[in-house]
Amino acid sequence: MVAFDVFVRPALLKMSGVNDPVLSTVTGVLEGDVSHKKGRREFIRAVTLWSEDSYRATPTGDQGSARMSSMLGANSYIVVPEDCGGMSSGETVSILLWECW
């Protein structure tokens, strides 16, 4: 589902004539720890809200590929870079916001 949203949907939208089909990227603050094994980029399903002066992204729980429950209530992805060994609450992160086209 994540791969479709990040890679396939933008390609389909571009072929359909949408000028800028990619998800909007913003910077925000991580609310909760994220463990990660170095070597590949990961997209963590999250709930992102604007709070006072910044976006705040909270992971939605177990991120296993078969876990559909982590999509419930999610409205964004936290991008975990390939060279990152994990992130701690309070760190600045890159966030892909879901939008309706």
Secondary structure by P-SEA (a helix, b strand, c coil): ccccccccaaaaaaaacccccccbbbbbbbcbbbbbbccbbbbbbbbbbbcccbbbbbbccccccccccccccccbbbbbccccccccccbbbbbbbbbcc
